[in-house]
């Protein structure tokens, strides 16, 4: 008797699975279809690091002497997106950007930008200021594009 019931149950289940597909979650096929772009993933990993460096840079430059104590850096690290002691490791990972030094009088560890990083920041500020001045020269108040150094034979561009 058991074997007859068991065989009938087997037939019913095999017929239903063959005729009807099993319902699946909608997210499973999407994940299977998705293809990873490894070049883009590598680019995004670099971008994450750059964003964190820029956040540290803004934090350090917002201080009066452009230095910040490492203990304060650990306490502020949650705002930047780090875990508790991860900020110190991150600073030590980039010695060409951040310099950790001991204050000569207070004997406390401080962090500041290296000279090379500060020079790079200054260069970027100069470039953005030069870009702004160039746009100001090109676009006047009456929406005409003019150039101060246009040769006589070239026509001036107008925006309508």
Residue pairs with C-beta under 8 A, 6 or more apart in sequence:
52 80
52 81
52 82
52 90
53 94
53 97
55 80
55 81
56 80
56 87
56 90
56 91
56 98
57 97
57 113
57 117
57 121
59 68
59 73
59 76
59 80
60 66
60 67
60 68
60 111
60 112
60 113
61 113
61 121
66 112
66 113
66 118
67 110
67 111
67 112
68 110
68 111
68 112
69 108
69 109
69 110
69 111
70 88
70 91
70 100
70 108
70 109
70 110
70 111
71 108
71 109
73 87
73 88
73 91
73 111
74 84
74 85
74 87
74 88
76 87
77 83
77 84
77 86
77 87
78 84
80 87
82 90
91 98
91 100
91 111
92 98
92 100
95 114
96 114
96 116
96 117
97 113
97 114
97 117
98 111
98 112
98 113
98 114
98 117
99 111
99 112
99 113
99 114
100 109
100 110
100 111
101 109
101 110
101 111
101 112
102 108
102 109
102 110
103 109
103 110
113 121
137 146
137 147
137 148
138 145
138 146
138 147
139 145
140 146
143 159
144 156
144 157
144 158
144 159
145 156
145 157
145 158
145 159
146 156
146 157
147 156
150 156
